Amino acid sequence: MQPASSKSMRFPLRLEKGSSGTRCVVKANHFFAELPDKDFQRWGGEARMGASLLRLFFHDCFVNGCDGSILLDDTSSFTGEKTANPNRNSARGFDVVDNIKSAVENACPGVVSCADVLAIAARDSVVTLGGPNWNVKLGRRDAKTASRAAANNGIPPPTSNLNALISRFSALGLSSKDLVALSGSHTIGQARCTNFRARIYNESNLDASFARTRQGNCPRASGSGDNNLAPLDLQTPTNFDNNYFKNLVNQRGLLHSDQQLYNGGSTNSIVSSYASNPNTFHSDFASAMIKMGDIRPLTGSNGEIRKNCRRTN
């Protein structure tokens, strides 16, 4: 594993002012920025899609950096990340990324990478659902390979304890505050029964009423209802707000890893701050997203700009 400093290095915009490429990238960035005010759902057809696109970006960046590798289909030479344990039967939105990439290629062929498309789509998903806006740095290039093993090892599972979470984020140059802020993305989206069954039946740091509600759609027996979905935020699952943190304070975190952030440990004070101050959460989340987007980018002559996000050129 490379040292954290190289994993979290900052990178400049690679295109020079006034070039044709610059105009294409700026046009692409503006194109996505307008989607929330125009017709974002035409790309996904459902409010849940925003959470799915945001999750794709997280899972991409946590495996060998923000290089679009999660978008690659398997080939005869490698088994990619789509079937890794953290992604199998849960990662979605690939068709939406395909549609966006196709539109960008029609306007600006060979200029905007799939990695950048995913970064911008994640930002616009958050904005669409009521969250903060931020400037997305551009200039990433796309990986030419992917690794299921790297995804299995790189993405923290929902069974992680606080020390494991802090350690994994730290290895990528992300602080404990970044960990808590980025976990706030669980204010949107859903989780499968198989990922929270053990918590709602076996753990004690859990509101009893909340546990009963979740048990109604997630049977105790493994293999029964494994893919049944529950919202990560029971109150406002399609609004990017701070209810996730309020839930943690009230012991209503759906995943074990969620409640670990507020369980008498070092991150309690950060959770409390975000539960009380939504603007602070939004500001710190935007900063953490920019920081995460800087993890090990491929720039210069490294990688490529894929024509199709599912396969190399």
LINBELVEN-V442744 format. One record per residue. PSI is psi in whole degrees, -180 to 180 (* if undefined). Layout:
((PSI) (PSI))
//
This chain:
((134) (156) (156) (-34) (-38) (-29) (-26) (21) (146) (155) (147) (165) (134) (-14) (140) (147) (132) (-13) (160) (-40) (-40) (-46) (-38) (-44) (-43) (-41) (-42) (-44) (-43) (-36) (-48) (-37) (-26) (-16) (-43) (-33) (-10) (-85) (62) (-39) (-14) (-19) (-25) (-24) (7) (151) (-30) (-22) (-33) (-44) (-37) (-41) (-40) (-42) (-39) (-41) (-45) (-51) (-26) (-50) (-31) (-4) (97) (23) (174) (83) (11) (13) (-28) (-19) (-13) (135) (159) (150) (-179) (-18) (-14) (152) (119) (-164) (-14) (-29) (9) (157) (-42) (-15) (-25) (128) (12) (-37) (132) (169) (4) (-37) (-33) (-44) (-41) (-44) (-43) (-46) (-41) (-43) (-40) (-41) (-36) (-34) (-38) (77) (132) (21) (-47) (122) (162) (-34) (-41) (-39) (-45) (-39) (-42) (-40) (-37) (-46) (-47) (-28) (-44) (-46) (-43) (-36) (14) (10) (-173) (162) (155) (160) (123) (121) (140) (162) (1) (150) (169) (142) (153) (1) (171) (164) (118) (-39) (-41) (-37) (-40) (-35) (-24) (-25) (121) (130) (162) (-6) (2) (142) (175) (-43) (-40) (-40) (-48) (-42) (-44) (-44) (-40) (-37) (-21) (10) (18) (137) (175) (-36) (-40) (-42) (-50) (-44) (-47) (-33) (-22) (-11) (-17) (8) (-12) (163) (-178) (165) (154) (148) (-41) (-22) (-11) (4) (-49) (-36) (-48) (-15) (-23) (-18) (150) (-21) (59) (130) (128) (-41) (-42) (-43) (-44) (-40) (-46) (-34) (-24) (-20) (10) (91) (153) (-37) (127) (139) (-9) (111) (23) (-36) (7) (139) (149) (144) (139) (-28) (109) (-34) (-53) (71) (-10) (17) (130) (85) (-166) (17) (-28) (-44) (-35) (-38) (-41) (-43) (-32) (16) (43) (31) (131) (-43) (151) (-45) (-29) (-55) (-21) (-25) (-21) (79) (37) (10) (-166) (-15) (2) (-45) (-33) (-44) (-45) (-41) (-45) (-33) (-30) (-22) (88) (-33) (-37) (-43) (-49) (-43) (-45) (-33) (-46) (-44) (-41) (-35) (-40) (-44) (-44) (-36) (-11) (4) (115) (57) (149) (124) (177) (-124) (2) (144) (-153) (176) (104) (145) (-35) (125) (-18) (-14) (158) (164) (*))
//
